[in-house]
Amino acid sequence: MAEAGERPDEDELIARFLRPLATSEGAAELRDDAAGYAPPPGHELVLTTDAIVAGVHFFPDDPADAIARRALRVNLSDLAAKGAEPAGYLLTLALPPDWTVNWLEAFTNGLRADQQAFGLSLYGGDTVRTHGPVWVSVTAFGLVPDGRRPLRAGARVGDCIYLSGSVGDAALGLLLRQNPDLFKSWGISIDERDHLLDRYLKPQPRVRLASTIAKFASASMDVSDGLLGDLERLCEASDVAAAVEIDNLPLSPAARKALRADFDAQAAVLGGGDDYEILATLPPEHVKDFEESARRARIPVTRIGEIVGGAAGRLRVTSGGRVLNVPARKYQHF
């Protein structure tokens, strides 16, 4: 962390750094024991929470503003996958003894920038001291029209499988953080290397796709623990199987070069996490309208496979019609 100056106590910390983020009336300027929020008529509240810990979910030397954005965005990604527009969030921040004013100022600046970008407010939370690494927990909430929240359990045989954006960039970016010289053996440019690093450091939640997901998807989730592992989870919840053609996967130019140069990179693309793209299934009759709605939202979507009958969670992965033996590699948190 940055060099420490004179540090405020907890009340001063909240007043100086966090109260300016509580822009909604229901937050009561963080001067009360709890906040209030009334969903508008015709909408249900969608809630999600994720915690990130230094040395586990981010590098301890990552910029403070990027840590803040990551903590918020991984939750916004969950909301988008449920078709929910973000409305607000709660924040718990655990600071180690060596925290500094400069670090916290950069952290809250990152939150402020994303609040403005995604249209939400801080509603409350907690600040605590820890003798371990810094950690951040965000509980976010959003709004979806009544009855339109797509569950993991909604996929049906015959549904088409779609993926937003591109897959594998964040996992490749993590490999580059761990081994900075890898980009040379992959034959990618400095700009392409920086693209992969940025995709790992700053997730891009597909908030603009939320209303499209709510309107058309039969099942949906975000890809946080690896494409195949998360697809397996969706299929298990829906009691179906899936067929995936990996040649159809949407890849960035940098990822394609890495795969051509290093076959082992395939494991990162298919099984690595942190993409925070949306994985959705759609009845065939909704495909055309879904694609058009996504185009208007300026979010690329790609059909990568189909829901089929079979043992719950079984994946049939092919390349050019040839069946591949690719383990799903579900990420386990414990």
Buried (B, 14 or more C-beta within 10 A) or exposed (E): BEEEEEEEEEEEBBBBBBBBBBBBEBBBEBEEEEBEBEBEEEBBBBBBBBBBBBEEBBBEEBBBBBBBBBBBBBBBBBBBBBBBBBBBBBBBBBBBEEBBBBBBBBBBBBBBBBBEEBEBBBBBBEBEEBEEEBBBBBBBBBBBBEEBBBBBEBBEEEBBBBBBBBBBBBBBBBBBBEEEEBBEEBEBEEEBBBBBBBBBBBBBBBBBBBBBBBBBBBBBBBBBBBBBBBBBBBBBBBBBBBBBBBEBBBBBEBBBBBBEBBEEBBBBBBBBBBBBBBBBBBBEEBBEEBBEBBEEBEBBBBBBBBBBEBEEBBBBBBBEEEEEEBEBBBBEEE
